[in-house]
Amino acid sequence: MPDRLRAVIRGGGDLGTGVAVRLHRAGFRVAVLETPQPTVIRRAVALASAVYDGSIVVEGVTARLAALDADLHPIWDRDEIPVLVDPAASIRNRAHIDALIDAIMAKRNTGTRIDDARIVVGLGPGFTAGVDCHAVVETHRGHHLGRVYYSGPAQADTGIPGQIGGEHARRALYTPVAGRFQAVKRIGDRVARGEVMARVGEQSIMSAIDGVLRGVLHDGLLVSAGTKVADVDPRGVVEHCFTISDKAWAVGGGVLEAVLHLSI
């Protein structure tokens, strides 16, 4: 299909992965752009994990690490998604890109501009449609999750994780100190309240609830105080740790709508 639309996604975390898989299955040629050391939590369903492991398969879709100057066509021809270490999105200067999606999820715009591509879509807080992008997709859990705004911003960041299984803030684990991160538990492990999930230096990070460990940082990363390092799912369904979330599917659907609508 020589006329397949091309989309690059800045950020291959769980939401960026939901977007990538939606667009890939809809026939887009997709590339994911990441940092040299992604700080993704839900690593089992994050295409960013290819930076560490060389490749990853999520819901039957394979993503493969590629050199920044690599010819992406052989990867696309294998029906795979290339992942490039390209935090500045420099690929847009050497390749024809139809759409750029900012899925960094920094709760602010870290540099994406409305003229970066013919179609620019931002996810969640920090973007204003008509100012720094052409459309914004709502990422806040609730009635408007996945809704596309073609003017104005998404809902403001509350600073509180969305509710899952009746839990809000207690399901997310943050480090109170800076240091080198080391996981104690693995993604998919059942955990109990008060059990040690990880360590940062000599500091133990314990779960505040019972559940399953849905996500945890990659071992060996240097983290600053206040960094989110793990996520416990109180619903206790191990399968959920290894499949794209309802939120990511909804956001991905919103991006697919936005790109197709704006490409007409």
C-alpha distance (Angstrom), angle and dihedral (degrees) to the residues before:
residue distance angle dihedral
M1 . . .
P2 3.83 . .
D3 3.81 93.2 .
R4 3.81 97.3 55.3
L5 3.80 111.1 137.6
R6 3.79 117.3 -113.8
A7 3.78 122.5 -137.9
V8 3.80 131.4 -179.8
I9 3.78 120.2 -158.9
R10 3.78 119.9 -154.5
G11 3.81 103.3 -145.5
G12 3.78 128.6 26.7
G13 3.80 100.4 -151.8
D14 3.79 123.2 124.9
L15 3.81 95.3 -70.8
G16 3.80 93.4 41.8
T17 3.79 88.1 50.2
G18 3.80 91.5 52.4
V19 3.80 88.0 52.9
A20 3.82 92.8 46.2
V21 3.80 94.3 50.5
R22 3.83 92.8 46.1
L23 3.80 92.2 51.2
H24 3.81 93.1 41.6
R25 3.80 92.2 52.9
A26 3.81 89.5 47.4
G27 3.81 89.7 59.2
F28 3.79 102.3 -97.2
R29 3.79 123.0 141.1
V30 3.80 99.8 -123.9
A31 3.79 132.6 -167.2
V32 3.80 125.6 -176.1
L33 3.81 121.2 -146.6
E34 3.80 120.8 -153.7
T35 3.80 145.4 168.3
P36 3.83 122.7 -102.3
Q37 3.83 90.2 -102.7
P38 3.82 110.8 26.7
T39 3.80 114.3 -155.5
V40 3.80 95.0 -150.3
I41 3.80 118.2 153.3
R42 3.81 102.9 -164.6
R43 3.81 91.5 57.0
A44 3.83 95.3 161.1
V45 3.82 90.1 65.4
A46 3.82 99.9 29.8
L47 3.79 120.2 101.8
A48 3.81 85.8 -154.2
S49 3.81 86.8 77.2
A50 3.81 87.3 77.8
V51 3.81 86.8 76.1
Y52 3.81 88.5 66.7
D53 3.79 101.4 30.5
G54 3.81 103.8 31.2
S55 3.80 93.1 -120.8
I56 3.79 142.3 13.9
V57 3.79 136.0 -166.9
V58 3.81 117.7 -143.4
E59 3.80 119.9 -180.0
G60 3.80 90.1 -20.3
V61 3.82 94.6 -50.3
T62 3.81 117.4 116.9
A63 3.80 122.1 -146.0
R64 3.80 119.4 -169.2
L65 3.79 131.9 -166.2
A66 3.81 112.4 -115.8
A67 3.79 133.7 -175.3
L68 3.78 114.7 -101.7
D69 3.81 92.0 -114.9
A70 3.81 95.2 41.6
D71 3.79 123.6 125.9
L72 3.80 101.6 -109.0
H73 3.79 96.2 -163.3
P74 3.84 96.1 85.3
I75 3.82 89.3 53.9
W76 3.79 91.9 47.3
D77 3.80 90.6 46.2
R78 3.84 88.1 57.6
D79 3.82 86.6 55.3
E80 3.82 90.5 -113.0
I81 3.81 133.5 130.3
P82 3.81 117.8 -119.0
V83 3.81 117.4 -138.3
L84 3.79 115.6 -155.7
V85 3.79 131.1 -171.5
D86 3.79 95.0 -126.2
P87 3.82 112.2 130.1
A88 3.81 91.4 167.4
A89 3.84 92.0 54.7
S90 3.80 89.8 -126.9
I91 3.82 89.5 159.1
R92 3.79 88.3 83.4
N93 3.82 88.7 68.7
R94 3.81 94.8 58.3
A95 3.80 105.3 30.0
H96 3.78 135.1 51.0
I97 3.81 107.1 -105.7
D98 3.80 123.2 -175.6
A99 3.80 97.6 -172.9
L100 3.79 138.0 17.8
I101 3.80 119.1 -162.4
D102 3.80 119.6 -166.1
A103 3.81 106.5 -147.3
I104 3.81 97.2 156.2
M105 3.83 89.6 118.3
A106 3.79 94.6 -151.3
K107 3.85 90.4 143.6
R108 3.80 85.5 -119.9
N109 3.78 137.7 59.1
T110 3.81 108.3 -92.2
G111 3.80 95.7 -168.7
T112 3.80 111.2 -49.8
R113 3.82 113.5 142.0
I114 3.77 131.3 -161.2
D115 3.81 90.5 -120.1
D116 3.83 95.0 54.0
A117 3.82 89.6 99.4
R118 3.78 140.9 -7.2
I119 3.81 87.2 -94.0
V120 3.81 122.0 29.2
V121 3.81 121.8 -177.2
G122 3.80 126.4 -175.3
L123 3.80 126.3 -159.6
G124 3.76 119.7 -135.5
P125 3.81 132.0 -41.4
G126 3.78 119.5 10.5
F127 3.79 98.5 44.8
T128 3.79 131.4 92.2
A129 3.79 118.8 -163.6
G130 3.77 110.1 -127.2
V131 3.81 92.5 24.9
D132 3.80 111.5 57.1
C133 3.81 99.3 -1.4
H134 3.80 140.4 16.7
A135 3.80 95.7 -119.7
V136 3.81 139.4 10.0
V137 3.80 124.5 -150.4
E138 3.80 118.2 -147.9
T139 3.82 113.6 -118.9
H140 3.82 99.7 175.6
R141 3.81 111.7 111.0
G142 3.77 112.5 -114.7
H143 3.78 140.8 58.5
H144 3.82 95.7 -23.5
L145 3.82 99.8 43.2
G146 3.81 108.8 139.3
R147 3.82 94.1 11.4
V148 3.81 115.1 143.1
Y149 3.81 120.3 -132.1
Y150 3.81 115.5 -159.6
S151 3.79 91.6 -174.9
G152 3.77 130.8 28.2
P153 3.83 131.6 12.4
A154 3.78 136.7 -57.2
Q155 3.80 120.1 -106.9
A156 3.80 113.8 -64.5
D157 3.81 118.7 -98.9
T158 3.81 111.4 -95.5
G159 3.80 94.1 -164.4
I160 3.83 88.7 -130.2
P161 3.84 121.4 105.9
G162 3.79 114.1 -116.2
Q163 3.78 118.4 -97.4
I164 3.79 118.0 -89.7
G165 3.79 120.6 172.7
G166 3.80 90.8 -12.0
E167 3.81 94.2 -54.2
H168 3.79 128.8 111.4
A169 3.79 122.6 165.2
R170 3.81 97.2 4.8
R171 3.79 93.8 67.0
A172 3.82 93.0 63.2
L173 3.81 119.0 75.1
Y174 3.81 122.1 -151.1
T175 3.76 130.2 -175.8
P176 3.83 116.1 -118.9
V177 3.81 91.6 -158.3
A178 3.79 139.2 44.4
G179 3.79 121.4 -113.5
R180 3.78 145.7 91.8
F181 3.80 115.5 -35.1
Q182 3.80 123.9 -130.4
A183 3.81 123.9 176.1
V184 3.79 119.0 -138.5
K185 3.81 97.2 -175.7
R186 3.79 128.7 44.4
I187 3.79 129.5 -128.9
G188 3.80 108.1 -84.9
D189 3.82 95.3 27.8
R190 3.78 116.6 133.9
V191 3.79 109.8 -120.9
A192 3.78 137.6 -169.8
R193 3.76 132.2 -142.6
G194 3.80 109.8 -84.8
E195 3.81 93.7 20.0
V196 3.81 117.5 132.7
M197 3.81 111.8 -108.6
A198 3.79 100.1 174.7
R199 3.77 146.2 -21.1
V200 3.77 134.0 -125.3
G201 3.79 106.1 -161.0
E202 3.79 103.4 -48.7
Q203 3.81 94.0 -23.7
S204 3.82 116.4 106.3
I205 3.82 118.6 -144.1
M206 3.80 112.0 -150.7
S207 3.79 132.5 -167.4
A208 3.80 116.3 -110.1
I209 3.83 92.8 -157.4
D210 3.80 143.3 33.0
G211 3.79 117.3 -102.0
V212 3.80 141.6 86.0
L213 3.78 126.5 -52.6
R214 3.80 101.6 -108.4
G215 3.79 96.8 178.2
V216 3.79 143.1 0.2
L217 3.80 136.0 176.2
H218 3.79 122.9 -96.9
D219 3.80 113.3 -90.7
G220 3.79 119.3 -100.0
L221 3.80 99.4 27.4
L222 3.79 118.5 140.5
V223 3.79 107.4 -127.7
S224 3.77 134.5 -173.1
A225 3.81 125.6 -131.2
G226 3.81 111.6 -79.2
T227 3.81 95.1 29.9
K228 3.79 116.4 143.0
V229 3.81 105.9 -119.2
A230 3.82 106.5 169.4
D231 3.80 145.8 8.0
V232 3.81 127.1 -145.4
D233 3.80 119.4 -157.4
P234 3.84 110.7 -147.0
R235 3.81 92.6 -161.4
G236 3.80 88.6 76.2
V237 3.82 97.0 -144.1
V238 3.80 107.7 142.6
E239 3.82 93.0 -163.3
H240 3.81 89.9 64.3
C241 3.81 89.3 65.7
F242 3.80 91.2 63.6
T243 3.81 102.3 40.3
I244 3.78 132.8 70.0
S245 3.80 111.2 -91.5
D246 3.79 127.8 -115.4
K247 3.80 88.1 -113.3
A248 3.81 93.5 53.4
W249 3.82 91.7 47.7
A250 3.82 90.5 50.8
V251 3.79 93.7 47.9
G252 3.81 90.5 45.7
G253 3.78 89.6 52.8
G254 3.79 90.2 51.8
V255 3.80 91.3 52.1
L256 3.80 91.2 48.7
E257 3.81 89.8 52.9
A258 3.79 92.2 47.3
V259 3.81 95.8 49.3
L260 3.81 94.2 45.7
H261 3.80 92.5 44.9
L262 3.81 93.0 49.5
S263 3.80 93.4 44.5
I264 3.79 93.5 61.3
